Amino acid sequence: MRPFGWQERETRQWLSSLCLELRPQEETLPFPDNPLRNGLLLCDIAQAVTGQAMRNLVLPPKDLPSARRCILAALDHLGLMSPALVEGNQLEHAVRRSYSLQLKEKQQKLGSGLLWEVEQVLQGDRDAIWGLLNYIRIATGPAASSQLPSFLQRMRASRKEQLVSEAVTAHRKQGK
């Protein structure tokens, strides 16, 4: 079930207040280029809300495991994973542990409900995507600042330029 219209509308307004507006072309991109599915938007939200850069991530994600790591890292950065189970900096130790062990640890901290939501986001379920974004909006409260740090603004602008360039190239190829 889709979030009520007002929830999606308020979540979009919240994203806009964080300078993280989504263009219609971005929302319809396939995986792994879709920022709603690959975790890039969630990482941008996490950095905007906390005012701290996320480290040790390989961006942009190119496959499901890297997108899953991106989403889980963003949720961890936002403090939405169970603090009782967090031991040290997960991302610092990520390179030393296998992917399956990292995933199992993060799944245990996340809880089955939110974990299910993450998997649905990866699959492109719009209800899950907007439900998770709405949950984050409510859970994190209003952002301390309505402006993103300049490095995030540059990062988003660079991504948008790349998307436009790719769309123009694809359109030209279709025209031939």
C-alpha positions, 0 to 999 in steps of 0.5 A, a space after each residue: 500500500 502506497 503511503 498516503 498522498 500527504 505523506 509522500 508530498 511532505 516527504 518530497 517537501 522535506 527532501 527539497 528542504 535538504 536540497 535533495 529534489 528528485 527529477 522525474 527522470 531519476 525516479 524512473 531509471 532502472 537499477 543500479 542507476 536509480 537513486 531511490 533504489 541504489 542507496 545514493 539518495 539515502 546516503 545524501 540524506 544521512 550526510 545532510 541530516 547529520 552534517 557529517 560525511 560518510 566514509 569508506 563507501 564505493 559510490 555509485 553502487 553497481 550491483 545489489 550487494 554494493 547497493 545494500 551496503 550503501 543503504 545499510 550504511 546510510 541507516 547506520 549513519 542516521 542512527 536507525 540501527 539498534 545502538 545496543 548491537 553496534 560495536 565500534 565503527 562498522 564501516 572501518 572494519 568492513 574491508 576486513 570482514 567478508 560481505 556475508 558476515 557484514 550483512 548478517 551483523 547489519 541485519 541483526 541490528 536492523 530488525 526484520 521489519 526494516 530489513 524487509 523494507 530495505 530488500 523491497 527498496 532494492 527490488 524497486 517497490 515504490 511503496 517501500 521506497 516512499 515508506 522508508 523515506 517517510 520513516 526516516 523523515 519522521 525518525 530524524 526530525 527536522 534538519 538542523 539546516 536547510 542547506 546542504 554542505 557545498 560538497 553535497 551540492 556539487 555531488 548532486 549537481 555532478 550526478 544530475 549532469 551525468 544523467 542528462 548527458 546519458 539521456 541525451 546520448 541515449 536519445 541520439 542513439 534512438 534517433 539514428 
